[in-house]
């Protein structure tokens, strides 16, 4: 075969192989980026669940303390009111 034709076919083969490699690489990068976003969302959800649980606990403590204060007033007890709950003092 003519060396020019062989060189041309080799060049075309290398170009096709590099293009296919490029396509496969960018496809993997897109899937990696999507997985990173999913991982970040899962971390955010876990963090938010912890914060919600803390807020619910604080709300229960506040509700209990409000009940104690109302009973204190309803029973006609004099000041001082019941002491602050430990969970409400920062």
N, CA, C and O of each residue as an XYZ file, in Angstrom:
360
protein
N       0.820     -1.184      0.000
C       0.000      0.000      0.000
C       0.868      1.253      0.000
O       2.027      1.253      0.416
N       0.271      2.271     -0.467
C       0.961      3.555     -0.546
C       1.139      4.111      0.878
O       0.184      4.095      1.655
N       2.326      4.597      1.237
C       2.546      5.126      2.591
C       1.655      6.323      2.916
O       1.325      6.535      4.082
N       1.272      7.078      1.955
C       0.403      8.237      2.194
C      -0.992      7.757      2.590
O      -1.601      8.312      3.505
N      -1.499      6.735      1.913
C      -2.821      6.191      2.230
C      -2.790      5.548      3.620
O      -3.710      5.737      4.416
N      -1.735      4.793      3.905
C      -1.602      4.159      5.219
C      -1.543      5.220      6.318
O      -2.194      5.077      7.353
N      -0.789      6.253      6.104
C      -0.701      7.347      7.083
C      -2.036      8.048      7.259
O      -2.420      8.401      8.374
N      -2.742      8.247      6.150
C      -4.056      8.892      6.224
C      -5.059      8.042      6.982
O      -5.821      8.555      7.802
N      -5.060      6.733      6.708
C      -5.976      5.830      7.443
C      -5.632      5.783      8.928
O      -6.521      5.753      9.778
N      -4.349      5.776      9.228
C      -3.915      5.786     10.631
C      -4.371      7.068     11.324
O      -4.860      7.035     12.453
N      -4.206      8.177     10.645
C      -4.624      9.464     11.204
C      -6.123      9.488     11.455
O      -6.564      9.949     12.507
N      -6.908      9.000     10.510
C      -8.363      8.965     10.677
C      -8.730      8.051     11.847
O      -9.604      8.388     12.646
N      -8.068      6.901     11.951
C      -8.337      5.981     13.061
C      -8.027      6.597     14.410
O      -8.794      6.439     15.360
N      -6.913      7.296     14.500
C      -6.531      7.966     15.753
C      -7.532      9.048     16.095
O      -7.906      9.202     17.257
N      -7.973      9.805     15.093
C      -8.940     10.873     15.354
C     -10.279     10.300     15.828
O     -10.892     10.846     16.745
N     -10.730      9.223     15.223
C     -11.993      8.602     15.649
C     -11.859      8.063     17.063
O     -12.757      8.243     17.885
N     -10.742      7.403     17.353
C     -10.535      6.863     18.705
C     -10.489      7.981     19.745
O     -11.056      7.836     20.828
N      -9.826      9.089     19.433
C      -9.757     10.189     20.394
C     -11.125     10.826     20.592
O     -11.469     11.214     21.708
N     -11.908     10.938     19.525
C     -13.259     11.499     19.653
C     -14.133     10.607     20.531
O     -14.865     11.108     21.385
N     -14.064      9.297     20.332
C     -14.859      8.381     21.148
C     -14.415      8.417     22.615
O     -15.240      8.331     23.525
N     -13.126      8.544     22.827
C     -12.608      8.668     24.202
C     -13.126      9.954     24.852
O     -13.520      9.954     26.018
N     -13.121     11.032     24.094
C     -13.631     12.315     24.593
C     -15.101     12.199     24.971
O     -15.505     12.658     26.039
N     -15.900     11.589     24.105
C     -17.337     11.431     24.382
C     -17.572     10.615     25.642
O     -18.413     10.968     26.470
N     -16.826      9.519     25.788
C     -16.991      8.671     26.976
C     -16.586      9.429     28.240
O     -17.226      9.283     29.281
N     -15.543     10.225     28.154
C     -15.058     10.983     29.310
C     -16.075     12.037     29.741
O     -16.348     12.177     30.933
N     -16.636     12.777     28.792
C     -17.598     13.814     29.171
C     -18.881     13.204     29.699
O     -19.524     13.791     30.569
N     -19.267     12.056     29.204
C     -20.458     11.384     29.712
C     -20.248     10.965     31.167
O     -21.154     11.095     31.991
N     -19.052     10.463     31.481
C     -18.753     10.059     32.855
C     -18.717     11.279     33.771
O     -19.190     11.215     34.906
N     -18.158     12.390     33.289
C     -18.109     13.596     34.104
C     -19.508     14.102     34.432
O     -19.760     14.558     35.547
N     -20.419     14.022     33.462
C     -21.794     14.452     33.713
C     -22.441     13.585     34.784
O     -23.142     14.098     35.656
N     -22.210     12.276     34.726
C     -22.816     11.396     35.726
C     -22.172     11.616     37.087
O     -22.850     11.508     38.109
N     -20.862     11.926     37.124
C     -20.198     12.216     38.393
C     -20.756     13.491     39.014
O     -20.960     13.551     40.226
N     -21.003     14.506     38.197
C     -21.568     15.755     38.697
C     -22.965     15.519     39.256
O     -23.318     16.063     40.302
N     -23.755     14.714     38.565
C     -25.092     14.390     39.071
C     -25.025     13.654     40.398
O     -25.816     13.930     41.299
N     -24.095     12.727     40.529
C     -23.950     11.986     41.787
C     -23.495     12.908     42.910
O     -23.933     12.753     44.050
N     -22.618     13.869     42.604
C     -22.181     14.824     43.619
C     -23.356     15.663     44.110
O     -23.458     15.947     45.303
N     -24.239     16.059     43.205
C     -25.412     16.832     43.606
C     -26.331     15.999     44.492
O     -26.871     16.505     45.476
N     -26.511     14.733     44.150
C     -27.353     13.845     44.968
C     -26.745     13.699     46.350
O     -27.458     13.779     47.350
N     -25.429     13.483     46.421
C     -24.760     13.347     47.716
C     -24.928     14.615     48.557
O     -25.180     14.538     49.759
N     -24.786     15.786     47.919
C     -24.936     17.044     48.647
C     -26.357     17.204     49.175
O     -26.556     17.649     50.305
N     -27.345     16.841     48.357
C     -28.732     16.936     48.802
C     -28.992     15.994     49.971
O     -29.716     16.352     50.900
N     -28.417     14.805     49.937
C     -28.605     13.873     51.033
C     -27.990     14.403     52.320
O     -28.571     14.246     53.393
N     -26.819     15.029     52.225
C     -26.205     15.635     53.409
C     -27.071     16.771     53.940
O     -27.250     16.906     55.150
N     -27.607     17.586     53.037
C     -28.473     18.693     53.451
C     -29.728     18.173     54.146
O     -30.160     18.733     55.154
N     -30.303     17.120     53.617
C     -31.512     16.541     54.214
C     -31.215     16.015     55.604
O     -32.007     16.222     56.524
N     -30.090     15.340     55.774
C     -29.708     14.821     57.088
C     -29.526     15.961     58.082
O     -29.977     15.878     59.224
N     -28.861     17.029     57.637
C     -28.648     18.184     58.504
C     -29.978     18.835     58.889
O     -30.187     19.189     60.049
N     -30.866     18.988     57.918
C     -32.160     19.612     58.194
C     -33.004     18.755     59.133
O     -33.714     19.291     59.984
N     -32.938     17.445     58.994
C     -33.686     16.570     59.901
C     -33.210     16.746     61.341
O     -34.013     16.752     62.274
N     -31.897     16.890     61.511
C     -31.363     17.124     62.857
C     -31.838     18.440     63.426
O     -32.193     18.524     64.602
N     -31.848     19.469     62.593
C     -32.308     20.783     63.057
C     -33.791     20.762     63.405
O     -34.207     21.364     64.395
N     -34.590     20.072     62.594
C     -36.028     19.979     62.867
C     -36.264     19.232     64.169
O     -37.112     19.633     64.966
N     -35.527     18.151     64.397
C     -35.678     17.400     65.646
C     -35.336     18.280     66.845
O     -36.015     18.227     67.870
N     -34.276     19.095     66.716
C     -33.901     19.996     67.807
C     -34.990     21.035     68.060
O     -35.325     21.322     69.209
N     -35.539     21.595     66.990
C     -36.592     22.597     67.138
C     -37.858     21.995     67.748
O     -38.525     22.640     68.557
N     -38.190     20.762     67.362
C     -39.362     20.103     67.942
C     -39.164     19.858     69.433
O     -40.099     20.016     70.218
N     -37.949     19.472     69.828
C     -37.654     19.249     71.253
C     -37.782     20.564     72.023
O     -38.370     20.604     73.104
N     -37.224     21.641     71.456
C     -37.316     22.948     72.106
C     -38.770     23.390     72.226
O     -39.165     23.947     73.250
N     -39.555     23.151     71.208
C     -40.963     23.531     71.236
C     -41.721     22.750     72.313
O     -42.583     23.308     72.992
N     -41.406     21.477     72.472
C     -42.054     20.686     73.537
C     -41.693     21.232     74.917
O     -42.548     21.323     75.798
N     -40.410     21.600     75.102
C     -39.976     22.151     76.393
C     -40.691     23.475     76.655
O     -41.135     23.733     77.774
N     -40.802     24.316     75.620
C     -41.499     25.593     75.775
C     -42.967     25.371     76.134
O     -43.509     26.046     77.009
N     -43.601     24.423     75.456
C     -45.003     24.132     75.746
C     -45.198     23.657     77.178
O     -46.148     24.061     77.849
N     -44.299     22.801     77.643
C     -44.382     22.326     79.030
C     -44.197     23.482     80.012
O     -44.899     23.559     81.020
N     -43.260     24.374     79.723
C     -43.011     25.501     80.613
C     -44.197     26.464     80.634
O     -44.553     27.002     81.683
N     -44.799     26.673     79.474
C     -46.002     27.514     79.424
C     -47.098     26.898     80.290
O     -47.797     27.607     81.013
N     -47.244     25.582     80.214
C     -48.232     24.903     81.054
C     -47.934     25.092     82.538
O     -48.847     25.320     83.332
N     -46.654     24.996     82.917
C     -46.278     25.205     84.328
C     -46.600     26.628     84.771
O     -47.121     26.839     85.866
N     -46.288     27.604     83.918
C     -46.569     28.999     84.267
C     -48.073     29.240     84.433
O     -48.505     29.919     85.365
N     -48.859     28.675     83.518
C     -50.315     28.865     83.606
C     -50.871     28.201     84.863
O     -51.759     28.755     85.511
N     -50.358     27.022     85.215
C     -50.815     26.357     86.447
C     -50.405     27.166     87.678
O     -51.160     27.266     88.645
N     -49.201     27.742     87.631
C     -48.715     28.574     88.729
C     -49.671     29.752     88.955
O     -50.036     30.070     90.087
N     -50.065     30.388     87.845
C     -50.979     31.525     87.942
C     -52.369     31.055     88.366
O     -53.002     31.676     89.219
N     -52.842     29.960     87.773
C     -54.190     29.466     88.079
C     -54.310     29.020     89.531
O     -55.370     29.161     90.140
N     -53.232     28.487     90.085
C     -53.260     28.061     91.488
C     -53.122     29.237     92.441
O     -53.234     29.055     93.653
N     -52.881     30.442     91.925
C     -52.784     31.645     92.741
C     -51.494     31.736     93.527
O     -51.439     32.417     94.551
N     -50.463     31.065     93.066
C     -49.182     31.122     93.778
C     -48.521     32.481     93.550
O     -48.680     33.077     92.484
N     -47.800     32.961     94.519
C     -47.132     34.263     94.384
C     -45.820     34.113     93.592
O     -45.343     33.001     93.365
N     -45.255     35.244     93.183
C     -43.960     35.201     92.508
C     -42.907     34.610     93.440
O     -43.116     34.634     94.653
N     -41.852     34.111     92.976
C     -41.345     34.005     91.611
C     -41.979     32.825     90.881
O     -42.469     31.886     91.509
N     -41.964     32.879     89.561
C     -42.499     31.767     88.777
C     -41.552     30.563     88.838
O     -40.444     30.674     89.363
N     -41.974     29.437     88.316
C     -41.070     28.278     88.272
C     -39.794     28.609     87.503
O     -39.802     29.457     86.610
N     -38.695     27.935     87.855
C     -37.414     28.226     87.209
C     -37.443     27.814     85.747
O     -38.214     26.944     85.341
N     -36.582     28.462     84.964
C     -36.492     28.159     83.530
C     -36.036     26.719     83.340
O     -35.195     26.228     84.093
N     -36.586     26.043     82.341
C     -36.098     24.685     82.021
C     -34.670     24.758     81.468
O     -34.287     25.739     80.831
N     -33.907     23.720     81.719
C     -32.504     23.689     81.268
C     -32.396     23.762     79.749
O     -31.446     24.349     79.229
N     -33.345     23.181     79.035
C     -33.269     23.167     77.596
C     -33.485     24.523     76.948
O     -33.166     24.686     75.770
N     -34.013     25.500     77.669
C     -34.287     26.817     77.094
C     -33.199     27.831     77.398
O     -33.147     28.889     76.772
N     -32.347     27.528     78.332
C     -31.293     28.467     78.700
C     -30.094     28.189     77.784
O     -29.643     27.050     77.660
N     -29.592     29.248     77.150
C     -28.470     29.053     76.226
C     -27.145     29.207     76.923
O     -26.096     29.075     76.293
